[in-house]
Amino acid sequence: MKTSDDPLASITSAFLDINTDGETIVLASLSTGVTLPYATQDIAVTDVTAGQRVGVAVMKNAHTYHAIVVGDLQHILGAPNDWNTDDDHTRLHEVHPNLYQYTASLPAGTYHYKVAFNNGWSDVIPPENITLTIATDHTPVTFSYVPDSPVTRQAEVYDSINNPNAILPKAADTTTALIAITLEAAPDVSHTLELQLSGYAAAPIVPRTILNADQFVYQGDDLGSTLTPQSTAFRLWAPTAEDVQLLLFESETGGITRQLALQRAEKGTWYVNVEQALENWYYLYLVTVQGQTQTAVDPYARALAVNATRAMIVDLAKTNPAGWEADRPVALANPVDAVIYELHVRDFSINPNSGMEHKGKFLAFTERNTSSPDQMSTGVESLRELGITHVQVLPAFEFASVDERRPDEYNWGYDPRNYNVPEGAYATTPHGATRINEFKQMIQSLHQAGIGVVMDVVYNHTFLTGNSDFDKIVPGYYYRTNTSGQYTNGSGCGNEIASERPMVQKFIRDSLRYWVREYHMDGFRFDLMALLGVDTMSKIEQDLHALNPGLLIYGEPWIGGASALPVQQLFTKGQQRGKRMAVFNDHIRNALIGNVFAHDMKGFATGDREQVDEIRSAVSGSIHDFTDTPAEAVNYASSHDNLTLWDKITASSEQASEAERILMDKLVLAILMTSQGIPFFQGGDEFLRSKGGNDNSYNAGDAVNQFDWSHKAKYKDVFEYYASLIRLRRNHPAFRMTTEEEINAHLTFQDGPANTVAFQLGPHANQDSWRQILVIYNPNSASTSFTLPEGNWALVTSRDQVSEQGPEQVSGTLEVPAITCLILYQNA
């Protein structure tokens, strides 16, 4: 018993959840454990608002484990193969909360095993395999997993052969710091709820997964503000709020003009309709949750005050530039027809030598016939000359880390503030609806140039937590949290969005559909796409391709830290198979230039002689690696993250001359353009862009990040080589096959000298006009002789040029220069 002088233990967190049986529970984490069983009379769940106790049915240990014995014995016990973390034949079953067991009969022999959790290898014990020797056939063996050994006070794995005298815990020994309290009835989620245990200080109960129930899932399309000529309606999803007020402002910075109460409506929403067209007014919500009142910006806002201090009500039709109704996305027959060019809005035009008037702005992309002091084309004209099909724009929605009134501030934008409004720093003024109109002008201009626009989106985390608008409106719902109530950090940025929850998933899906409908986006690149999950990404794909079947969907198939999303839901490489989405192919990146996290590490193009197989795999569209079709692989060597391509080549090849390093750069691009899949490169690579060795320049400013357009004249031959290779790829569908069957039928690797890759495409691969195409990569520092297949061949490329006319005819033996890609064809 605690005396009045004893300090109380604490309840670290308490969430109102739904368990797998559909029961309403309070999941609570404790600073010190309790021993089970625990008397229900010592538990008090109180509805503070109503002044009533909520009935408690039972309290249990909330720790559950999906534990499997994995090893070279699984095939004997019914699994299709050994070391299989996904097969339940050898699953350990709960005897009581502190003991899980599995019993099997094994033939004589020596085996090796360990225990894996949650269908993956990220969590296994012990680190080293356990050796198990069975002396006679049909010997029964009991495997035991003890989460908290009463002897060692840590998790242990035992088996009845190696550990016949192991002290296994009894049910009465169970002490737990994570409890699940089953309630007799679901309380009102808008009320203030409190948990009290004997000897523990009371703690608030935060509704969390209970909000996934159908009664709280709103399906309507009118969240946010809806403006008509006669009225303005407002709808907010805030099921846990006890009160919501609408604060209306007639100006961006002036005081409150009107305050109106929203009324509780269906499915956890609040609603009010104002009989007035409030065009160009501003608003905030005043939300009271669990006794705390805060102002919040509408997550569904379509326009904003400067720096997102208020939401703005706007007539979106009036933001359309002239001719907008005729604007159409760029049409592709297949994603492999794309050539993607990544850029940052500000970087592209901010340099004084860009020749553009609207430096650092969306409108720079509307300017034509711009040029540098060297009289080289810049801006959109340079993009057209280069021949790319799509630009991928680094995050251009409202982000938090720059003051939109300060033209000297810089950031890449991977710190979301509001998801449905363009960033004001890239507009000629951050006030009013200018940013919307100018973003649309950028899209329209690029479309008129035949270039699609892919938007880099960051739905995996937000800049703020705790005082983010999401947390102010529905605390504890929009983010993944661990059993102690702490934000999990799968993004590496301090939090991760709980995209698996219905109303979070709806927000993301609604947002993406909005960008397609309102802004005519051609595609989306998903930052840390793995964190969004298989289910959410599959629904996103269905939504977006219903609007535009040719829209590009791709992203990063990795995470930035340990995630709370189950490992089988993480959208990692391979999960995109058959889903009409693509993932970045870091296999080809690392094979081409070496591991990007080790600046001095070499790759195939820079001197590593061990990468031939990886290059062959990538050339084949990774169909024998992690894809079903080549359209699922985005092949690249550089992006905004890590060193630029030129900086990486320089760092890993310091002893090479500049001329040799330029050859390496050209070879990288040649491999990307002749490989099956979707080619991608970082803007500026075409004229050897450098960031001075900065491999994480997200806030380094213009001096590091800006495009130096003088490089285009200095490295004119590199630009022309890039442009001619892009043109060659776009002119010849043999490099853009769409199925595994086509690749297997029409791509054949040839034998060649050591550390070279050679392959033949034909006959008339993918209906190409050339009957046979031969491609040879020689990354070696010396030329090499290659025996050509029979017949005469037209040589398309030299070290410096690409000419589709193939002026030089060759046969027999061909001398392939050092650090070069040669392309040949024949029609006879």
WOFEN-V900335 format. One record per run of one state. SS is the DSSP state (H for helix, E for strand, C for the rest). FROM is the first residue (numbers start at 1). TO is the last residue. If there is no record, write none. Layout:
ss = <SS;SS>
from = <FROM;FROM>
to = <TO;TO>
This chain:
ss = <C;E;C;E;C;H;E;C;E;C;E;C;E;C;H;C;H;E;C;E;C;E;C;E;C;E;C;E;C;H;C;E;C;E;C;E;C;E;C;E;C;H;C;H;C;E;C;E;C;E;C;E;C;E;C;H;E;C;E;C;E;C;E;C;H;C;E;C;H;C;H;C;H;C;E;C;H;C;H;C;H;C;E;C;E;C;H;C;E;C;E;C;E;C;H;C;H;C;E;C;H;C;E;C;E;C;E;C;E;C;H;C;E;C;H;C;H;C;E;C;H;C;E;H;C;H;C;H;C;H;E;C;H;C;H;C;E;C;H;C;H;C;H;C;H;C;H;C;H;E;C;E;C;H;C;E;C;E;C;E;C;E;C;E;C;E;C;E;C;E;C>
from = <1;9;19;24;36;40;43;48;52;55;56;62;67;72;74;78;88;91;97;99;107;109;118;124;135;139;147;156;160;171;174;175;184;193;198;200;202;203;205;206;208;209;213;214;217;224;228;232;238;243;250;258;262;263;265;266;269;275;282;290;292;297;304;305;306;309;311;313;316;320;324;327;335;338;339;344;345;350;352;355;362;367;371;372;377;378;379;387;390;394;397;400;416;423;424;427;434;449;452;458;469;474;479;480;481;482;487;488;497;498;502;520;523;527;529;533;534;548;552;556;567;570;582;586;594;604;607;612;620;630;633;636;645;653;658;675;678;683;685;688;702;706;710;715;716;732;733;737;740;747;751;756;763;765;768;772;779;784;788;793;796;797;798;802;803;808;811;813;817;820;827>
to = <8;18;23;35;39;42;47;51;54;55;61;66;71;73;77;87;90;96;98;106;108;117;123;134;138;146;155;159;170;173;174;183;192;197;199;201;202;204;205;207;208;212;213;216;223;227;231;237;242;249;257;261;262;264;265;268;274;281;289;291;296;303;304;305;308;310;312;315;319;323;326;334;337;338;343;344;349;351;354;361;366;370;371;376;377;378;386;389;393;396;399;415;422;423;426;433;448;451;457;468;473;478;479;480;481;486;487;496;497;501;519;522;526;528;532;533;547;551;555;566;569;581;585;593;603;606;611;619;629;632;635;644;652;657;674;677;682;684;687;701;705;709;714;715;731;732;736;739;746;750;755;762;764;767;771;778;783;787;792;795;796;797;801;802;807;810;812;816;819;826;828>
